[in-house]
Amino acid sequence: MPQTVLYHFLTEVPEAAAIWSALLLLALGLLAVLVARPERDGASDPAPDPAVEAAARRADLRRYADEVAVAAAGAAQTARRRREQWVTAQDEADRAWRAYDEAEAAARRLAPAAALPAPHTPRTPAEYAARERWLHHAAMTAHWRGDLSARQLADVLAHRNGWDPRRHPAEQEIVLARAVRESRRAAWAATAERERRAWRDAELAAEAARTLSAESYAAATALSPGRAEDPAAAVEGRDDAATTRLPVPASAAVPGARWRPARAG
């Protein structure tokens, strides 16, 4: 009996090993076929049509040229609007400078009078009341002209910050002229700062308009029949269009490309 079992074991184990080896080889062969099949399928794909690819690239270039043209038109409009704002700010700064110059001249004319003694007048309640009325009237007139702010007028009426109604009108006129001069100086400084900011904004807008105009012209030139053979090169080089020195047509130029700030005194 043991010899029979040993005989069957020795005769059947090699057969089973051979069967398992054949199945393993078959599985490896199928796996190799599945792995190699995509390569064969890819190798069998037809080559892309150059005409179709060129048409797609040209369509991309045309779409890009249209977008840049719209952006260039908007930038040119913005540049014109910013320039108009700068011109308005420059006019305001010039008017403020002239007003300050007039106030400075008036204060200089009254400066020698400050060294003279005040005229002698009787120091009566009626005299002080007249002096106070004169000061209030002069301060309100200056406020209506825009030479004194509401806070300064309130200081005058409340007799604060050096405003003394007991002074002679000649002295009050000198103090008032100096206050008007300082008020106009502050107004001119504010308008001059607004003019400088408007000029910087106009310069930035003009530079952006020039850049987009040059880029739009480069994209339009790339679409011309003379350069239709290589639209891909134009698409790839559109990032450098802003720095390319190309002749920009007069219709695309921005008026007033270079501006200069107003004279600041």
C-alpha positions as CSV (number, residue, x, y, z in Angstrom):
1,M,0.0,0.0,0.0
2,P,2.7,2.6,0.8
3,Q,4.4,1.7,-2.4
4,T,1.2,2.4,-4.4
5,V,0.7,5.8,-2.8
6,L,4.3,6.7,-3.5
7,Y,4.0,5.5,-7.0
8,H,0.9,7.7,-7.7
9,F,2.6,10.7,-6.1
10,L,5.7,10.3,-8.2
11,T,3.8,9.9,-11.4
12,E,1.2,12.6,-10.9
13,V,3.2,15.5,-9.5
14,P,5.3,16.1,-12.6
15,E,2.1,16.1,-14.7
16,A,0.5,18.8,-12.4
17,A,3.7,20.9,-12.5
18,A,3.7,20.7,-16.3
19,I,0.0,21.8,-16.4
20,W,0.7,24.7,-14.0
21,S,3.7,25.8,-16.0
22,A,1.7,25.8,-19.2
23,L,-1.0,27.9,-17.6
24,L,1.6,30.4,-16.3
25,L,3.2,30.7,-19.7
26,L,-0.2,31.3,-21.3
27,A,-1.1,34.0,-18.8
28,L,2.3,35.8,-19.3
29,G,1.7,35.6,-23.1
30,L,-1.7,37.2,-22.8
31,L,-0.4,39.9,-20.5
32,A,2.4,40.7,-23.0
33,V,-0.2,40.9,-25.8
34,L,-2.4,43.4,-23.7
35,V,0.6,45.5,-22.9
36,A,1.9,45.7,-26.4
37,R,-1.5,46.3,-28.0
38,P,-1.9,50.1,-27.3
39,E,1.5,50.7,-28.9
40,R,0.4,48.8,-32.0
41,D,-2.9,50.7,-32.0
42,G,-1.1,54.0,-31.6
43,A,1.4,53.1,-34.4
44,S,-1.6,52.4,-36.6
45,D,-3.2,55.9,-36.1
46,P,-3.0,58.1,-39.2
47,A,-0.7,61.1,-39.3
48,P,-2.3,64.5,-38.4
49,D,-3.2,66.7,-41.4
50,P,-0.9,69.8,-41.5
51,A,-3.5,71.9,-43.2
52,V,-6.0,71.2,-40.3
53,E,-3.4,72.1,-37.7
54,A,-2.5,75.3,-39.6
55,A,-6.2,76.3,-39.8
56,A,-6.6,75.7,-36.1
57,R,-3.6,77.8,-35.3
58,R,-4.7,80.6,-37.6
59,A,-8.2,80.6,-35.9
60,D,-6.5,81.0,-32.5
61,L,-4.4,83.8,-33.8
62,R,-7.4,85.6,-35.3
63,R,-9.3,85.2,-32.0
64,Y,-6.3,86.6,-30.1
65,A,-6.0,89.5,-32.5
66,D,-9.7,90.4,-32.1
67,E,-9.3,90.3,-28.3
68,V,-6.2,92.5,-28.3
69,A,-7.9,95.0,-30.7
70,V,-10.8,95.4,-28.3
71,A,-8.4,95.8,-25.4
72,A,-6.4,98.4,-27.3
73,A,-9.5,100.4,-28.1
74,G,-10.6,100.4,-24.5
75,A,-7.1,101.4,-23.4
76,A,-7.0,104.3,-25.8
77,Q,-10.4,105.5,-24.6
78,T,-9.2,105.3,-21.0
79,A,-6.0,107.2,-21.9
80,R,-8.0,110.0,-23.5
81,R,-10.3,110.2,-20.4
82,R,-7.3,110.3,-18.0
83,R,-5.7,113.0,-20.1
84,E,-8.8,115.1,-19.9
85,Q,-8.9,114.6,-16.2
86,W,-5.2,115.7,-16.0
87,V,-5.9,118.8,-18.1
88,T,-8.8,119.7,-15.8
89,A,-6.6,119.2,-12.7
90,Q,-3.8,121.3,-14.3
91,D,-6.3,124.2,-14.9
92,E,-7.4,124.0,-11.3
93,A,-3.8,124.0,-10.1
94,D,-3.0,127.0,-12.2
95,R,-6.0,128.9,-10.9
96,A,-5.1,128.0,-7.3
97,W,-1.5,129.2,-7.9
98,R,-2.7,132.6,-9.3
99,A,-5.0,133.0,-6.3
100,Y,-2.1,132.2,-3.9
101,D,0.2,134.6,-5.8
102,E,-2.3,137.4,-5.4
103,A,-2.7,136.7,-1.7
104,E,1.0,136.6,-1.3
105,A,1.4,140.0,-3.0
106,A,-1.4,141.5,-0.8
107,A,0.3,140.2,2.3
108,R,3.7,141.6,1.1
109,R,2.1,145.0,0.5
110,L,0.7,145.1,4.1
111,A,3.9,143.8,5.7
112,P,5.6,147.3,6.1
113,A,2.4,148.5,7.9
114,A,3.0,146.0,10.6
115,A,6.1,147.9,11.7
116,L,4.1,151.1,12.2
117,P,2.3,151.8,15.5
118,A,-1.5,151.4,15.5
119,P,-3.5,154.6,14.9
120,H,-4.6,156.2,18.1
121,T,-8.4,156.0,18.6
122,P,-10.5,156.5,21.7
123,R,-10.8,153.2,23.7
124,T,-14.5,153.3,24.2
125,P,-17.1,150.5,24.1
126,A,-18.5,151.9,20.9
127,E,-15.0,151.8,19.3
128,Y,-14.5,148.2,20.4
129,A,-17.9,147.3,19.0
130,A,-17.0,148.9,15.7
131,R,-13.8,147.0,15.6
132,E,-15.6,143.7,16.3
133,R,-18.1,144.4,13.6
134,W,-15.4,145.2,11.1
135,L,-13.5,142.0,11.9
136,H,-16.7,139.8,11.6
137,H,-17.7,141.5,8.3
138,A,-14.2,141.1,6.8
139,A,-14.0,137.5,7.9
140,M,-17.4,136.6,6.5
141,T,-16.5,138.2,3.2
142,A,-13.3,136.2,3.0
143,H,-15.3,133.1,3.8
144,W,-17.8,133.8,1.0
145,R,-14.9,134.2,-1.4
146,G,-13.5,130.8,-0.3
147,D,-10.4,132.3,1.3
148,L,-11.3,131.2,4.9
149,S,-12.7,127.8,5.8
150,A,-15.7,127.3,8.1
151,R,-13.5,126.4,11.0
152,Q,-11.4,129.6,10.5
153,L,-14.6,131.6,10.4
154,A,-15.8,130.0,13.6
155,D,-12.5,130.9,15.2
156,V,-12.9,134.5,14.1
157,L,-16.4,134.7,15.5
158,A,-15.4,133.0,18.7
159,H,-12.3,135.1,19.0
160,R,-10.0,132.0,19.2
161,N,-6.5,131.3,17.8
162,G,-5.2,134.8,17.9
163,W,-8.3,136.6,16.6
164,D,-8.7,139.6,18.9
165,P,-11.6,142.0,18.1
166,R,-10.0,144.7,20.3
167,R,-7.2,145.3,17.7
168,H,-7.4,148.2,15.3
169,P,-8.8,147.4,11.9
170,A,-5.4,148.1,10.4
171,E,-3.9,145.3,12.5
172,Q,-6.8,143.0,11.8
173,E,-6.4,143.6,8.1
174,I,-2.8,142.4,8.2
175,V,-3.7,139.3,10.3
176,L,-6.6,138.6,7.9
177,A,-4.3,138.9,4.8
178,R,-1.8,136.5,6.3
179,A,-4.6,134.0,7.1
180,V,-6.0,134.3,3.5
181,R,-2.5,133.7,2.1
182,E,-2.0,130.6,4.2
183,S,-5.4,129.3,3.2
184,R,-4.7,129.8,-0.5
185,R,-1.3,128.2,-0.1
186,A,-3.0,125.1,1.4
187,A,-5.6,125.1,-1.4
188,W,-2.8,125.4,-4.1
189,A,-0.8,122.6,-2.5
190,A,-3.8,120.3,-2.5
191,T,-4.7,121.0,-6.2
192,A,-1.0,120.6,-7.2
193,E,-0.9,117.2,-5.5
194,R,-4.1,116.2,-7.4
195,E,-2.6,117.4,-10.6
196,R,0.5,115.3,-10.0
197,R,-1.6,112.2,-9.3
198,A,-3.7,112.8,-12.4
199,W,-0.5,113.2,-14.5
200,R,0.9,109.9,-13.2
201,D,-2.4,108.2,-14.0
202,A,-2.5,109.7,-17.5
203,E,1.1,108.6,-18.1
204,L,0.3,105.0,-17.0
205,A,-2.8,104.9,-19.2
206,A,-0.9,106.3,-22.2
207,E,1.8,103.7,-21.8
208,A,-0.7,100.9,-21.5
209,A,-2.5,102.2,-24.6
210,R,0.8,102.3,-26.6
211,T,1.7,98.8,-25.5
212,L,-1.7,97.3,-26.5
213,S,-1.7,99.3,-29.7
214,A,1.7,97.9,-30.7
215,E,0.6,94.4,-29.8
216,S,-2.7,94.7,-31.7
217,Y,-0.8,95.9,-34.7
218,A,1.6,93.0,-34.5
219,A,-1.2,90.5,-34.3
220,A,-3.0,92.1,-37.3
221,T,0.3,92.0,-39.2
222,A,0.7,88.3,-38.4
223,L,-2.7,87.7,-40.0
224,S,-1.8,89.5,-43.2
225,P,-1.5,87.4,-46.4
226,G,2.3,87.9,-46.5
227,R,2.7,86.1,-43.2
228,A,-0.1,83.6,-43.5
229,E,2.4,80.8,-44.1
230,D,3.5,80.6,-40.5
231,P,0.7,81.6,-38.1
232,A,2.1,79.4,-35.3
233,A,5.2,81.6,-35.0
234,A,3.0,84.7,-34.6
235,V,1.0,83.0,-31.8
236,E,4.1,81.9,-30.0
237,G,5.7,85.3,-30.3
238,R,2.7,87.4,-29.2
239,D,4.1,87.8,-25.6
240,D,7.0,89.8,-27.2
241,A,4.8,92.0,-29.3
242,A,4.8,94.8,-26.8
243,T,8.6,95.2,-27.0
244,T,8.8,94.7,-30.8
245,R,9.5,97.9,-32.7
246,L,6.8,97.9,-35.3
247,P,5.5,100.9,-37.2
248,V,2.2,101.7,-35.5
249,P,-0.4,103.3,-37.9
250,A,-1.6,106.8,-37.2
251,S,-5.1,105.7,-36.4
252,A,-3.9,103.6,-33.5
253,A,-1.7,106.3,-32.0
254,V,-2.9,107.8,-28.7
255,P,-3.1,111.7,-28.8
256,G,-0.9,113.4,-26.3
257,A,1.5,110.5,-25.7
258,R,3.9,112.5,-23.6
259,W,2.7,115.0,-21.1
260,R,4.4,117.2,-18.6
261,P,3.2,118.2,-15.2
262,A,2.2,121.8,-14.4
263,R,4.8,124.3,-13.1
264,A,4.8,124.0,-9.3
265,G,5.8,127.5,-8.5
